Amino acid sequence: QEQLVESGGGLVQPGGSLRLSCTGSGIIFSNYGMAWYRQAPGRQREWVASITSTGTTTSADSVKGRFTITRDNAQNTVYLQMNSLKPEDTADYYCKVINRRFWGQGTQVTVSS
């Protein structure tokens, strides 16, 4: 079956770090670019970062210099390393296969004292 499963979310204090993981199954993972999105309560879902099938990365200005997207094709996994977290980073985080309507279930990140 085709499936994306996110993990690694939780509660962290401002300035802290989290590493999110998204593991795919049922697809040839190495063929696809992957992306992270996030959605805060009452707000539109927004794009966070992308990585192509060959490893080229792009990220939103709001997270540039703080978040890093990587992938490990041998593990069928894409990561989002989040450093210097801010309260405005609080959201549900989702991974997505680029150019497909294929999303994970999301993992919640809360940045608060």
C-alpha positions as CSV (number, residue, x, y, z in Angstrom):
1,Q,0.0,0.0,0.0
2,E,1.1,3.6,-0.6
3,Q,1.7,5.4,2.7
4,L,3.6,8.3,4.2
5,V,4.0,8.4,8.0
6,E,5.4,11.4,9.8
7,S,6.9,11.3,13.2
8,G,9.0,13.4,15.6
9,G,6.7,16.2,16.6
10,G,6.1,17.3,20.1
11,L,6.4,20.1,22.6
12,V,9.6,22.2,22.6
13,Q,10.7,25.5,24.2
14,P,11.5,28.5,22.0
15,G,15.1,28.2,20.7
16,G,15.0,24.4,20.8
17,S,15.2,21.8,18.1
18,L,13.2,18.9,16.7
19,R,13.8,16.5,13.8
20,L,10.8,15.3,11.9
21,S,10.8,12.2,9.8
22,C,8.6,11.0,7.0
23,T,8.8,7.4,5.8
24,G,7.3,6.2,2.6
25,S,6.1,2.8,1.5
26,G,4.5,1.4,-1.6
27,I,6.3,3.8,-3.9
28,I,9.8,3.9,-5.6
29,F,10.9,6.6,-3.1
30,S,14.0,7.6,-5.0
31,N,12.0,8.6,-8.1
32,Y,10.2,11.5,-6.3
33,G,10.8,14.9,-4.9
34,M,9.4,15.4,-1.4
35,A,8.1,18.4,0.4
36,W,7.2,19.6,3.9
37,Y,4.1,21.8,4.6
38,R,2.6,23.1,7.7
39,Q,-0.8,24.4,8.9
40,A,-1.4,26.4,12.0
41,P,-5.0,26.6,13.5
42,G,-7.0,29.1,11.5
43,R,-4.4,29.6,8.8
44,Q,-3.8,28.4,5.3
45,R,-1.5,25.4,4.7
46,E,1.9,26.8,3.7
47,W,4.9,25.3,2.0
48,V,8.0,24.9,4.2
49,A,10.8,23.1,2.2
50,S,11.3,20.7,-0.8
51,I,14.0,18.3,-1.9
52,T,14.2,17.0,-5.4
53,S,14.9,13.3,-6.3
54,T,18.5,14.3,-6.8
55,G,18.9,16.2,-3.6
56,T,18.5,19.8,-4.5
57,T,16.8,21.7,-1.7
58,T,14.6,24.8,-1.4
59,S,13.0,26.4,1.6
60,A,10.6,29.2,2.5
61,D,12.1,32.5,3.6
62,S,10.4,32.1,7.0
63,V,12.5,29.1,7.9
64,K,15.6,29.7,5.8
65,G,18.8,29.3,7.9
66,R,16.8,27.4,10.7
67,F,15.3,24.4,8.9
68,T,17.1,21.8,6.8
69,I,15.4,19.2,4.6
70,T,17.4,16.0,3.8
71,R,16.6,12.6,2.5
72,D,17.9,9.0,2.9
73,N,16.7,7.0,0.0
74,A,18.0,3.8,1.5
75,Q,15.6,4.3,4.4
76,N,12.8,5.7,2.2
77,T,12.8,8.7,4.5
78,V,12.8,12.5,4.3
79,Y,13.8,14.6,7.3
80,L,13.1,18.1,8.5
81,Q,15.7,19.3,11.0
82,M,14.2,22.3,12.8
83,N,16.5,24.5,14.9
84,S,16.0,27.8,16.7
85,L,12.3,27.1,16.9
86,K,9.9,30.0,17.4
87,P,6.3,30.1,18.7
88,E,5.2,31.0,15.2
89,D,6.5,27.6,14.0
90,T,3.7,25.9,16.0
91,A,1.6,23.9,13.4
92,D,0.7,20.5,12.1
93,Y,3.5,19.4,9.8
94,Y,2.8,17.2,6.7
95,C,5.0,15.6,4.1
96,K,4.0,15.3,0.5
97,V,5.2,13.6,-2.6
98,I,5.8,16.3,-5.2
99,N,3.4,16.4,-8.1
100,R,1.1,13.9,-6.5
101,R,-1.9,14.2,-4.3
102,F,-0.3,12.1,-1.6
103,W,0.0,13.3,1.9
104,G,1.0,11.9,5.3
105,Q,-1.3,12.1,8.3
106,G,0.7,15.0,9.9
107,T,2.7,15.4,13.1
108,Q,2.0,18.2,15.6
109,V,4.8,20.7,16.6
110,T,4.2,23.0,19.5
111,V,6.7,25.7,20.5
112,S,5.9,27.2,23.8
113,S,7.4,28.0,27.2
